[in-house]
Each structure stands twice: as C-alpha cells, then as structure tokens.
Amino acid sequence: MYDNLDLEFNVAEAVEQLHRAAAPNSSEFVDGVRLVFDVCGWAYLYAYARRYGGGGTARRMAENVASAAAAFRRWLDSTARDGRPTGAAPEAAPAAMPGTTITICRKGEAGENGAC
C-alpha cells in the first residue's frame, strides 16, 4: 500500500539528490531523471483520477506514485553504494528550484524556461 508521504514527492529535493548522486553527463543521471519524471507523471494521473475518477482508480494511481517514488529511492541507494563520487557538488544543483512539493504540469503549461 502507498504511503501519503509518497504523494508529496519533493521534486526540488529529488533534483538536488540526483545532482549529488550522478554526473549530469552520465547514463546514471539519465536513469535518475527518468525516475523523477515517472513519479511526477503518476502523481499527475493520481491528482486527475482523484478529482474526476472513482475511488478505485485514484487508489491504483496512488499506488503507482508510491512504487515510482520507491524506485527512485532504490536508485539513490544503489548509486550511493557504488562509493564512487560521480556526482556534481551540491552547489551545482539548480539553486532556483522552488522548495515545494510536486508541481502538476500539463501539456502546454510549461513555464518560460520550458520546465513545469
């Protein structure tokens, strides 16, 4: 079953962890980015299902959010276990990222810089 904390996936914190865990030009970094986007996508679908769908659909979407968030945590653990300092310095992480929980972004609603 999902944990409510998984539904409050902090994107800014995840991006900072991503930058510490892997170098931006590495394939590991790309894997981490995909996992973050996976959580964001499921969270968007969960929010939609909760608003417009039935309870069963929203519950399944919430379970997918939890599963994707757990996959990201496992990825972080596995990169930390490697013991090789491949990541960028913490100050290299995007400083302008807002410290908020997940941002719901729909197609065509990107900001000026193209990000959600």
KOLTITOR-578187 format. One record per residue: residue number from 0; residue in one letter; chain; x, y, z of N, C-alpha, C, O, CB in turn. Coordinates in steps of 0.001 Angstrom, whole numbers, plus 500000, padded with zeros to 6 digits. Glycine has a CB too. Example, Ala and Ser with C-alpha at 12.3 -4.5 7.8 and 13.67 -1.06 7.14 Angstrom:
# KOLTITOR-578187
+-----+---------+--------+--------+--------+--------+--------+--------+--------+--------+--------+--------+--------+--------+--------+--------+--------+--------+
! num ! residuo ! cadena !   n.px !   n.py !   n.pz !  ca.px !  ca.py !  ca.pz !   c.px !   c.py !   c.pz !   o.px !   o.py !   o.pz !  cb.px !  cb.py !  cb.pz !
+-----+---------+--------+--------+--------+--------+--------+--------+--------+--------+--------+--------+--------+--------+--------+--------+--------+--------+
!   0 !       A !      A ! 513190 ! 494310 ! 507800 ! 512300 ! 495500 ! 507800 ! 513200 ! 496700 ! 507800 ! 514236 ! 496681 ! 508465 ! 511308 ! 495527 ! 509046 !
!   1 !       S !      A ! 512850 ! 497750 ! 507080 ! 513670 ! 498940 ! 507140 ! 512900 ! 500030 ! 507870 ! 513409 ! 501138 ! 508039 ! 514084 ! 499402 ! 505725 !
+-----+---------+--------+--------+--------+--------+--------+--------+--------+--------+--------+--------+--------+--------+--------+--------+--------+--------+
# end
This chain:
# KOLTITOR-578187
+-----+---------+--------+--------+--------+--------+--------+--------+--------+--------+--------+--------+--------+--------+--------+--------+--------+--------+
! num ! residuo ! cadena !   n.px !   n.py !   n.pz !  ca.px !  ca.py !  ca.pz !   c.px !   c.py !   c.pz !   o.px !   o.py !   o.pz !  cb.px !  cb.py !  cb.pz !
+-----+---------+--------+--------+--------+--------+--------+--------+--------+--------+--------+--------+--------+--------+--------+--------+--------+--------+
!   0 !       M !      A ! 500841 ! 498809 ! 500000 ! 500000 ! 500000 ! 500000 ! 500878 ! 501243 ! 500000 ! 502014 ! 501203 ! 500473 ! 499047 ! 500004 ! 501219 !
!   1 !       Y !      A ! 500379 ! 502302 ! 499492 ! 501153 ! 503536 ! 499397 ! 501194 ! 504281 ! 500719 ! 500355 ! 504085 ! 501597 ! 500579 ! 504432 ! 498323 !
!   2 !       D !      A ! 502178 ! 505124 ! 500830 ! 502347 ! 505982 ! 501996 ! 502001 ! 507399 ! 501540 ! 502422 ! 507818 ! 500462 ! 503820 ! 505894 ! 502590 !
!   3 !       N !      A ! 501244 ! 508135 ! 502344 ! 500878 ! 509502 ! 501955 ! 502089 ! 510372 ! 501680 ! 502002 ! 511318 ! 500897 ! 500037 ! 510141 ! 503033 !
!   4 !       L !      A ! 503222 ! 510070 ! 502310 ! 504434 ! 510845 ! 502046 ! 504869 ! 510714 ! 500589 ! 505449 ! 511643 ! 500027 ! 505566 ! 510395 ! 502973 !
!   5 !       D !      A ! 504591 ! 509557 ! 499972 ! 504955 ! 509373 ! 498566 ! 504161 ! 510289 ! 497652 ! 504597 ! 510600 ! 496544 ! 504742 ! 507928 ! 498152 !
!   6 !       L !      A ! 502986 ! 510725 ! 498121 ! 502170 ! 511605 ! 497303 ! 502649 ! 513045 ! 497413 ! 502166 ! 513915 ! 496689 ! 500704 ! 511503 ! 497710 !
!   7 !       E !      A ! 503591 ! 513305 ! 498307 ! 504161 ! 514639 ! 498470 ! 505635 ! 514608 ! 498067 ! 506491 ! 515170 ! 498749 ! 503999 ! 515139 ! 499937 !
!   8 !       F !      A ! 505908 ! 513954 ! 496970 ! 507262 ! 513814 ! 496445 ! 507838 ! 515202 ! 496170 ! 507270 ! 515971 ! 495395 ! 507273 ! 512944 ! 495154 !
!   9 !       N !      A ! 508948 ! 515513 ! 496797 ! 509548 ! 516839 ! 496681 ! 510487 ! 516852 ! 495473 ! 511587 ! 516303 ! 495529 ! 510313 ! 517227 ! 497988 !
!  10 !       V !      A ! 510052 ! 517470 ! 494405 ! 510808 ! 517468 ! 493157 ! 512138 ! 518194 ! 493317 ! 513164 ! 517724 ! 492824 ! 509991 ! 518112 ! 492039 !
!  11 !       A !      A ! 512131 ! 519334 ! 494003 ! 513371 ! 520099 ! 494181 ! 514409 ! 519274 ! 494936 ! 515582 ! 519251 ! 494562 ! 513091 ! 521417 ! 494932 !
!  12 !       E !      A ! 513984 ! 518608 ! 495984 ! 514909 ! 517771 ! 496757 ! 515418 ! 516603 ! 495915 ! 516597 ! 516255 ! 495980 ! 514224 ! 517244 ! 498034 !
!  13 !       A !      A ! 514530 ! 515999 ! 495124 ! 514928 ! 514880 ! 494266 ! 515971 ! 515320 ! 493249 ! 516919 ! 514583 ! 492979 ! 513706 ! 514292 ! 493546 !
!  14 !       V !      A ! 515810 ! 516511 ! 492684 ! 516789 ! 517015 ! 491702 ! 518129 ! 517268 ! 492377 ! 519174 ! 516977 ! 491794 ! 516277 ! 518317 ! 491029 !
!  15 !       E !      A ! 518122 ! 517802 ! 493587 ! 519380 ! 518012 ! 494311 ! 520065 ! 516686 ! 494592 ! 521280 ! 516570 ! 494431 ! 519130 ! 518765 ! 495626 !
!  16 !       Q !      A ! 519292 ! 515673 ! 495014 ! 519862 ! 514354 ! 495264 ! 520418 ! 513751 ! 493985 ! 521462 ! 513100 ! 493992 ! 518815 ! 513425 ! 495872 !
!  17 !       L !      A ! 519710 ! 513975 ! 492897 ! 520143 ! 513487 ! 491591 ! 521498 ! 514064 ! 491214 ! 522370 ! 513341 ! 490731 ! 519109 ! 513834 ! 490521 !
!  18 !       H !      A ! 521682 ! 515363 ! 491433 ! 522948 ! 516015 ! 491106 ! 524084 ! 515533 ! 491998 ! 525235 ! 515478 ! 491563 ! 522805 ! 517521 ! 491224 !
!  19 !       R !      A ! 523770 ! 515185 ! 493241 ! 524811 ! 514675 ! 494132 ! 525185 ! 513238 ! 493783 ! 526328 ! 512824 ! 493975 ! 524351 ! 514756 ! 495587 !
!  20 !       A !      A ! 524214 ! 512479 ! 493269 ! 524420 ! 511051 ! 493035 ! 525123 ! 510732 ! 491721 ! 525858 ! 509748 ! 491641 ! 523108 ! 510350 ! 493064 !
!  21 !       A !      A ! 524915 ! 511537 ! 490706 ! 525463 ! 511198 ! 489386 ! 525857 ! 512453 ! 488624 ! 525248 ! 513513 ! 488765 ! 524446 ! 510386 ! 488568 !
!  22 !       A !      A ! 526883 ! 512298 ! 487824 ! 527334 ! 513407 ! 486986 ! 526305 ! 513655 ! 485885 ! 525775 ! 512701 ! 485317 ! 528737 ! 513111 ! 486374 !
!  23 !       P !      A ! 526012 ! 514922 ! 485574 ! 524961 ! 515239 ! 484592 ! 525160 ! 514635 ! 483208 ! 524190 ! 514476 ! 482466 ! 524858 ! 516707 ! 484450 !
!  24 !       N !      A ! 526394 ! 514294 ! 482842 ! 526612 ! 513734 ! 481501 ! 526657 ! 512206 ! 481518 ! 527028 ! 511596 ! 480515 ! 527912 ! 514279 ! 480909 !
!  25 !       S !      A ! 526286 ! 511573 ! 482638 ! 526363 ! 510114 ! 482738 ! 525016 ! 509463 ! 482437 ! 523965 ! 510096 ! 482533 ! 526839 ! 509701 ! 484132 !
!  26 !       S !      A ! 525075 ! 508183 ! 482071 ! 523834 ! 507446 ! 481820 ! 523054 ! 507249 ! 483116 ! 521827 ! 507164 ! 483092 ! 524136 ! 506083 ! 481169 !
!  27 !       E !      A ! 523761 ! 507175 ! 484254 ! 523082 ! 507039 ! 485547 ! 522210 ! 508264 ! 485821 ! 521114 ! 508142 ! 486369 ! 524113 ! 506849 ! 486687 !
!  28 !       F !      A ! 522696 ! 509433 ! 485442 ! 521932 ! 510665 ! 485634 ! 520628 ! 510604 ! 484834 ! 519566 ! 510984 ! 485329 ! 522771 ! 511900 ! 485213 !
!  29 !       V !      A ! 520723 ! 510124 ! 483599 ! 519532 ! 509994 ! 482750 ! 518533 ! 509037 ! 483389 ! 517330 ! 509296 ! 483377 ! 519918 ! 509500 ! 481335 !
!  30 !       D !      A ! 519030 ! 507923 ! 483951 ! 518139 ! 506979 ! 484628 ! 517419 ! 507650 ! 485793 ! 516220 ! 507449 ! 485985 ! 518927 ! 505758 ! 485126 !
!  31 !       G !      A ! 518153 ! 508449 ! 486572 ! 517553 ! 509155 ! 487700 ! 516503 ! 510154 ! 487257 ! 515447 ! 510271 ! 487879 ! 518618 ! 509860 ! 488497 !
!  32 !       V !      A ! 516789 ! 510871 ! 486190 ! 515831 ! 511847 ! 485659 ! 514550 ! 511134 ! 485219 ! 513446 ! 511610 ! 485486 ! 516451 ! 512635 ! 484468 !
!  33 !       R !      A ! 514701 ! 510010 ! 484556 ! 513514 ! 509256 ! 484116 ! 512666 ! 508829 ! 485309 ! 511437 ! 508875 ! 485252 ! 513933 ! 508016 ! 483298 !
!  34 !       L !      A ! 513322 ! 508414 ! 486386 ! 512583 ! 508005 ! 487575 ! 511830 ! 509185 ! 488197 ! 510686 ! 509035 ! 488625 ! 513536 ! 507390 ! 488602 !
!  35 !       V !      A ! 512468 ! 510348 ! 488244 ! 511795 ! 511538 ! 488785 ! 510576 ! 511869 ! 487935 ! 509505 ! 512151 ! 488472 ! 512765 ! 512753 ! 488838 !
!  36 !       F !      A ! 510726 ! 511838 ! 486619 ! 509593 ! 512133 ! 485741 ! 508504 ! 511072 ! 485862 ! 507321 ! 511375 ! 485712 ! 510061 ! 512236 ! 484289 !
!  37 !       D !      A ! 508904 ! 509824 ! 486136 ! 507927 ! 508756 ! 486342 ! 507056 ! 509073 ! 487550 ! 505833 ! 508945 ! 487488 ! 508634 ! 507395 ! 486528 !
!  38 !       V !      A ! 507682 ! 509485 ! 488648 ! 506911 ! 509849 ! 489846 ! 505980 ! 511013 ! 489533 ! 504806 ! 510992 ! 489902 ! 507857 ! 510218 ! 491021 !
!  39 !       C !      A ! 506505 ! 512027 ! 488852 ! 505696 ! 513216 ! 488536 ! 504501 ! 512862 ! 487661 ! 503395 ! 513357 ! 487878 ! 506553 ! 514275 ! 487836 !
!  40 !       G !      A ! 504728 ! 512008 ! 486677 ! 503639 ! 511606 ! 485787 ! 502547 ! 510848 ! 486516 ! 501361 ! 511118 ! 486326 ! 504175 ! 510758 ! 484662 !
!  41 !       W !      A ! 502952 ! 509891 ! 487358 ! 501956 ! 509140 ! 488123 ! 501213 ! 510060 ! 489091 ! 500007 ! 509911 ! 489290 ! 502624 ! 507986 ! 488893 !
!  42 !       A !      A ! 501931 ! 511008 ! 489689 ! 501286 ! 511932 ! 490631 ! 500255 ! 512798 ! 489911 ! 499193 ! 513093 ! 490460 ! 502340 ! 512826 ! 491324 !
!  43 !       Y !      A ! 500570 ! 513202 ! 488688 ! 499599 ! 513974 ! 487909 ! 498351 ! 513129 ! 487630 ! 497225 ! 513600 ! 487786 ! 500230 ! 514461 ! 486578 !
!  44 !       L !      A ! 498567 ! 511879 ! 487217 ! 497428 ! 510998 ! 486939 ! 496625 ! 510723 ! 488207 ! 495398 ! 510627 ! 488162 ! 497911 ! 509676 ! 486325 !
!  45 !       Y !      A ! 497323 ! 510595 ! 489342 ! 496627 ! 510398 ! 490616 ! 495730 ! 511602 ! 490924 ! 494566 ! 511440 ! 491293 ! 497647 ! 510175 ! 491764 !
!  46 !       A !      A ! 496284 ! 512814 ! 490769 ! 495509 ! 514023 ! 491050 ! 494288 ! 514103 ! 490137 ! 493204 ! 514493 ! 490571 ! 496386 ! 515280 ! 490880 !
!  47 !       Y !      A ! 494471 ! 513732 ! 488870 ! 493357 ! 513755 ! 487919 ! 492297 ! 512724 ! 488309 ! 491102 ! 513018 ! 488323 ! 493864 ! 513485 ! 486484 !
!  48 !       A !      A ! 492762 ! 511499 ! 488628 ! 491821 ! 510432 ! 488976 ! 491079 ! 510761 ! 490265 ! 489895 ! 510455 ! 490403 ! 492556 ! 509093 ! 489118 !
!  49 !       R !      A ! 491770 ! 511375 ! 491190 ! 491132 ! 511723 ! 492461 ! 490040 ! 512773 ! 492250 ! 489008 ! 512765 ! 492921 ! 492181 ! 512241 ! 493464 !
!  50 !       R !      A ! 490294 ! 513674 ! 491302 ! 489328 ! 514743 ! 491062 ! 488155 ! 514289 ! 490194 ! 487003 ! 514639 ! 490450 ! 490016 ! 515920 ! 490409 !
!  51 !       Y !      A ! 488474 ! 513499 ! 489159 ! 487429 ! 513165 ! 488185 ! 487046 ! 511693 ! 488139 ! 486029 ! 511344 ! 487540 ! 487869 ! 513581 ! 486836 !
!  52 !       G !      A ! 487832 ! 510831 ! 488754 ! 487576 ! 509397 ! 488643 ! 486967 ! 508807 ! 489894 ! 486592 ! 509513 ! 490830 ! 488843 ! 508675 ! 488325 !
!  53 !       G !      A ! 486882 ! 507504 ! 489880 ! 486355 ! 506795 ! 491043 ! 487459 ! 506537 ! 492053 ! 488642 ! 506736 ! 491778 ! 485703 ! 505473 ! 490621 !
!  54 !       G !      A ! 487042 ! 506090 ! 493226 ! 487989 ! 505830 ! 494297 ! 488998 ! 504748 ! 493972 ! 490167 ! 504851 ! 494346 ! 487256 ! 505458 ! 495526 !
!  55 !       G !      A ! 488555 ! 503708 ! 493275 ! 489462 ! 502610 ! 492919 ! 490568 ! 503059 ! 491987 ! 491719 ! 502655 ! 492149 ! 488689 ! 501480 ! 492276 !
!  56 !       T !      A ! 490234 ! 503889 ! 491016 ! 491238 ! 504397 ! 490078 ! 492245 ! 505266 ! 490806 ! 493450 ! 505133 ! 490590 ! 490574 ! 505191 ! 488942 !
!  57 !       A !      A ! 491769 ! 506153 ! 491662 ! 492676 ! 507027 ! 492414 ! 493591 ! 506205 ! 493307 ! 494774 ! 506519 ! 493433 ! 491881 ! 508039 ! 493259 !
!  58 !       R !      A ! 493064 ! 505162 ! 493927 ! 493892 ! 504311 ! 494788 ! 494993 ! 503638 ! 493985 ! 496142 ! 503594 ! 494425 ! 493033 ! 503253 ! 495491 !
!  59 !       R !      A ! 494653 ! 503109 ! 492805 ! 495666 ! 502463 ! 491956 ! 496720 ! 503467 ! 491508 ! 497908 ! 503144 ! 491481 ! 495007 ! 501809 ! 490727 !
!  60 !       M !      A ! 496301 ! 504678 ! 491155 ! 497272 ! 505705 ! 490758 ! 498185 ! 506055 ! 491936 ! 499389 ! 506236 ! 491755 ! 496542 ! 506977 ! 490244 !
!  61 !       A !      A ! 497615 ! 506151 ! 493141 ! 498420 ! 506454 ! 494323 ! 499443 ! 505356 ! 494573 ! 500573 ! 505634 ! 494974 ! 497524 ! 506631 ! 495554 !
!  62 !       E !      A ! 499046 ! 504107 ! 494334 ! 499994 ! 503000 ! 494486 ! 501124 ! 503119 ! 493467 ! 502272 ! 502790 ! 493763 ! 499274 ! 501644 ! 494330 !
!  63 !       N !      A ! 500791 ! 503590 ! 492266 ! 501833 ! 503780 ! 491249 ! 502779 ! 504916 ! 491631 ! 503978 ! 504837 ! 491367 ! 501197 ! 504066 ! 489879 !
!  64 !       V !      A ! 502246 ! 505978 ! 492255 ! 503108 ! 507056 ! 492749 ! 504084 ! 506480 ! 493760 ! 505285 ! 506743 ! 493692 ! 502268 ! 508207 ! 493387 !
!  65 !       A !      A ! 503570 ! 505693 ! 494699 ! 504411 ! 505106 ! 495747 ! 505460 ! 504184 ! 495146 ! 506615 ! 504195 ! 495573 ! 503552 ! 504335 ! 496760 !
!  66 !       S !      A ! 505073 ! 503397 ! 494172 ! 506008 ! 502475 ! 493529 ! 507117 ! 503230 ! 492804 ! 508287 ! 502858 ! 492896 ! 505266 ! 501563 ! 492547 !
!  67 !       A !      A ! 506752 ! 504290 ! 492084 ! 507752 ! 505081 ! 491358 ! 508675 ! 505815 ! 492324 ! 509879 ! 505898 ! 492084 ! 507066 ! 506086 ! 490421 !
!  68 !       A !      A ! 508126 ! 506348 ! 493415 ! 508954 ! 507030 ! 494413 ! 509918 ! 506042 ! 495064 ! 511072 ! 506383 ! 495322 ! 508071 ! 507705 ! 495487 !
!  69 !       A !      A ! 509455 ! 504826 ! 495329 ! 510319 ! 503790 ! 495906 ! 511432 ! 503416 ! 494928 ! 512566 ! 503174 ! 495342 ! 509492 ! 502538 ! 496280 !
!  70 !       A !      A ! 511116 ! 503367 ! 493642 ! 512135 ! 503059 ! 492633 ! 513206 ! 504143 ! 492616 ! 514390 ! 503844 ! 492463 ! 511493 ! 502918 ! 491232 !
!  71 !       F !      A ! 512799 ! 505397 ! 492772 ! 513787 ! 506483 ! 492821 ! 514673 ! 506341 ! 494062 ! 515888 ! 506520 ! 493979 ! 513078 ! 507867 ! 492820 !
!  72 !       R !      A ! 514071 ! 506020 ! 495209 ! 514863 ! 505832 ! 496433 ! 515842 ! 504673 ! 496273 ! 516987 ! 504766 ! 496714 ! 513940 ! 505578 ! 497643 !
!  73 !       R !      A ! 515398 ! 503573 ! 495640 ! 516307 ! 502436 ! 495400 ! 517450 ! 502857 ! 494489 ! 518593 ! 502450 ! 494698 ! 515543 ! 501241 ! 494775 !
!  74 !       W !      A ! 517150 ! 503669 ! 493482 ! 518197 ! 504151 ! 492581 ! 519221 ! 504977 ! 493361 ! 520427 ! 504811 ! 493178 ! 517584 ! 504992 ! 491431 !
!  75 !       L !      A ! 518734 ! 505871 ! 494233 ! 519651 ! 506672 ! 495050 ! 520527 ! 505780 ! 495914 ! 521732 ! 506006 ! 496024 ! 518871 ! 507654 ! 495933 !
!  76 !       D !      A ! 519921 ! 504756 ! 496534 ! 520681 ! 503837 ! 497383 ! 521740 ! 503096 ! 496577 ! 522871 ! 502934 ! 497034 ! 519740 ! 502834 ! 498062 !
!  77 !       S !      A ! 521379 ! 502649 ! 495383 ! 522334 ! 501882 ! 494579 ! 523493 ! 502756 ! 494104 ! 524625 ! 502278 ! 494028 ! 521627 ! 501253 ! 493374 !
!  78 !       T !      A ! 523238 ! 504014 ! 493787 ! 524333 ! 504888 ! 493361 ! 525224 ! 505238 ! 494547 ! 526431 ! 505419 ! 494385 ! 523782 ! 506173 ! 492710 !
!  79 !       A !      A ! 524639 ! 505335 ! 495733 ! 525433 ! 505631 ! 496934 ! 526315 ! 504440 ! 497292 ! 527424 ! 504624 ! 497792 ! 524511 ! 505991 ! 498127 !
!  80 !       R !      A ! 525843 ! 503236 ! 497045 ! 526603 ! 502028 ! 497368 ! 527832 ! 501858 ! 496482 ! 528800 ! 501209 ! 496878 ! 525713 ! 500810 ! 497240 !
!  81 !       D !      A ! 527797 ! 502438 ! 495289 ! 528944 ! 502321 ! 494390 ! 530197 ! 502908 ! 495025 ! 531305 ! 502440 ! 494763 ! 528655 ! 503019 ! 493059 !
!  82 !       G !      A ! 530028 ! 503923 ! 495854 ! 531153 ! 504525 ! 496540 ! 532028 ! 505425 ! 495690 ! 533039 ! 505939 ! 496169 ! 531976 ! 503473 ! 497106 !
!  83 !       R !      A ! 531661 ! 505619 ! 494459 ! 532478 ! 506497 ! 493615 ! 531811 ! 507865 ! 493528 ! 530620 ! 507961 ! 493235 ! 532674 ! 505887 ! 492191 !
!  84 !       P !      A ! 532566 ! 508906 ! 493779 ! 531980 ! 510256 ! 493765 ! 531769 ! 510761 ! 492348 ! 532580 ! 511528 ! 491829 ! 532871 ! 511231 ! 494529 !
!  85 !       T !      A ! 530684 ! 510332 ! 491725 ! 530426 ! 510721 ! 490338 ! 529587 ! 511981 ! 490230 ! 529532 ! 512606 ! 489171 ! 529739 ! 509598 ! 489607 !
!  86 !       G !      A ! 528940 ! 512354 ! 491313 ! 528016 ! 513474 ! 491259 ! 528695 ! 514816 ! 491259 ! 529890 ! 514938 ! 491531 ! 527081 ! 513406 ! 492394 !
!  87 !       A !      A ! 527909 ! 515816 ! 490951 ! 528391 ! 517192 ! 490984 ! 528349 ! 517690 ! 492422 ! 527697 ! 517088 ! 493275 ! 527545 ! 518107 ! 490052 !
!  88 !       A !      A ! 529029 ! 518768 ! 492681 ! 528994 ! 519377 ! 494009 ! 527579 ! 519853 ! 494298 ! 526864 ! 520240 ! 493374 ! 530005 ! 520554 ! 494114 !
!  89 !       P !      A ! 527151 ! 519835 ! 495572 ! 525783 ! 520266 ! 495892 ! 525462 ! 521657 ! 495377 ! 524319 ! 521932 ! 495012 ! 525568 ! 520229 ! 497380 !
!  90 !       E !      A ! 526447 ! 522533 ! 495343 ! 526165 ! 523888 ! 494856 ! 525911 ! 523927 ! 493354 ! 525450 ! 524939 ! 492826 ! 527318 ! 524811 ! 495198 !
!  91 !       A !      A ! 526213 ! 522821 ! 492662 ! 525954 ! 522776 ! 491218 ! 524491 ! 522472 ! 490910 ! 524031 ! 522664 ! 489785 ! 526845 ! 521730 ! 490557 !
!  92 !       A !      A ! 523770 ! 522000 ! 491915 ! 522347 ! 521720 ! 491702 ! 521613 ! 523034 ! 491450 ! 522010 ! 524082 ! 491957 ! 521731 ! 520967 ! 492927 !
!  93 !       P !      A ! 520548 ! 522970 ! 490670 ! 519827 ! 524207 ! 490353 ! 519362 ! 524930 ! 491607 ! 518501 ! 524427 ! 492329 ! 518632 ! 523905 ! 489463 !
!  94 !       A !      A ! 519907 ! 526077 ! 491866 ! 519573 ! 526838 ! 493078 ! 518207 ! 527500 ! 492964 ! 517589 ! 527837 ! 493974 ! 520639 ! 527899 ! 493351 !
!  95 !       A !      A ! 517741 ! 527683 ! 491745 ! 516483 ! 528398 ! 491556 ! 515259 ! 527505 ! 491712 ! 514131 ! 527988 ! 491621 ! 516463 ! 529039 ! 490201 !
!  96 !       M !      A ! 515464 ! 526196 ! 491946 ! 514326 ! 525291 ! 492085 ! 513533 ! 525659 ! 493330 ! 514113 ! 525786 ! 494408 ! 514795 ! 523818 ! 492154 !
!  97 !       P !      A ! 512236 ! 525830 ! 493211 ! 511436 ! 526159 ! 494400 ! 511359 ! 524960 ! 495337 ! 511327 ! 523817 ! 494882 ! 510014 ! 526612 ! 493995 !
!  98 !       G !      A ! 511329 ! 525212 ! 496626 ! 511263 ! 524143 ! 497603 ! 509837 ! 523738 ! 497898 ! 509412 ! 523778 ! 499053 ! 511950 ! 524555 ! 498871 !
!  99 !       T !      A ! 509101 ! 523354 ! 496895 ! 507707 ! 522965 ! 497077 ! 507545 ! 521497 ! 496744 ! 508439 ! 520873 ! 496173 ! 506772 ! 523825 ! 496205 !
! 100 !       T !      A ! 506394 ! 520951 ! 497107 ! 506107 ! 519575 ! 496731 ! 505748 ! 519555 ! 495259 ! 505829 ! 520574 ! 494574 ! 504962 ! 518973 ! 497598 !
! 101 !       I !      A ! 505356 ! 518402 ! 494787 ! 505200 ! 518177 ! 493350 ! 504355 ! 519251 ! 492657 ! 503323 ! 519683 ! 493172 ! 504578 ! 516825 ! 493117 !
! 102 !       T !      A ! 504814 ! 519662 ! 491495 ! 504111 ! 520645 ! 490681 ! 503362 ! 519891 ! 489601 ! 503944 ! 519097 ! 488862 ! 505092 ! 521698 ! 490064 !
! 103 !       I !      A ! 502078 ! 520143 ! 489520 ! 501294 ! 519475 ! 488482 ! 501430 ! 520280 ! 487200 ! 501134 ! 521474 ! 487169 ! 499789 ! 519328 ! 488900 !
! 104 !       C !      A ! 501879 ! 519616 ! 486148 ! 502138 ! 520294 ! 484876 ! 501426 ! 519529 ! 483771 ! 501567 ! 518312 ! 483652 ! 503674 ! 520399 ! 484586 !
! 105 !       R !      A ! 500675 ! 520240 ! 482979 ! 500002 ! 519611 ! 481857 ! 500631 ! 520104 ! 480569 ! 501279 ! 521150 ! 480532 ! 498486 ! 519903 ! 481878 !
! 106 !       K !      A ! 500428 ! 519337 ! 479522 ! 500953 ! 519694 ! 478210 ! 500498 ! 521106 ! 477854 ! 499315 ! 521428 ! 477966 ! 500492 ! 518676 ! 477130 !
! 107 !       G !      A ! 501440 ! 521948 ! 477424 ! 501117 ! 523293 ! 477038 ! 501144 ! 524283 ! 478181 ! 500852 ! 525461 ! 477976 ! 499801 ! 523313 ! 476409 !
! 108 !       E !      A ! 501492 ! 523833 ! 479398 ! 501533 ! 524735 ! 480535 ! 502950 ! 524915 ! 481051 ! 503146 ! 525216 ! 482228 ! 500638 ! 524222 ! 481643 !
! 109 !       A !      A ! 503927 ! 524738 ! 480195 ! 505318 ! 524888 ! 480620 ! 505621 ! 526354 ! 480877 ! 505023 ! 527243 ! 480271 ! 506284 ! 524314 ! 479560 !
! 110 !       G !      A ! 506549 ! 526590 ! 481774 ! 506954 ! 527953 ! 482102 ! 507834 ! 528541 ! 481022 ! 508041 ! 527929 ! 479974 ! 507679 ! 527987 ! 483433 !
! 111 !       E !      A ! 508353 ! 529731 ! 481281 ! 509173 ! 530413 ! 480291 ! 510406 ! 529612 ! 479915 ! 510842 ! 529652 ! 478764 ! 509583 ! 531764 ! 480804 !
! 112 !       N !      A ! 510977 ! 528883 ! 480872 ! 512189 ! 528108 ! 480578 ! 511874 ! 526713 ! 480079 ! 512790 ! 525917 ! 479874 ! 513063 ! 528015 ! 481809 !
! 113 !       G !      A ! 510616 ! 526397 ! 479880 ! 510232 ! 525097 ! 479350 ! 510033 ! 524050 ! 480425 ! 509629 ! 522926 ! 480127 ! 511258 ! 524623 ! 478385 !
! 114 !       A !      A ! 510311 ! 524399 ! 481666 ! 510108 ! 523443 ! 482760 ! 508695 ! 523555 ! 483283 ! 508006 ! 524542 ! 483024 ! 511120 ! 523679 ! 483900 !
! 115 !       C !      A ! 508261 ! 522548 ! 484017 ! 506936 ! 522579 ! 484619 ! 506877 ! 523649 ! 485688 ! 505836 ! 523834 ! 486319 ! 506572 ! 521213 ! 485207 !
+-----+---------+--------+--------+--------+--------+--------+--------+--------+--------+--------+--------+--------+--------+--------+--------+--------+--------+
# end
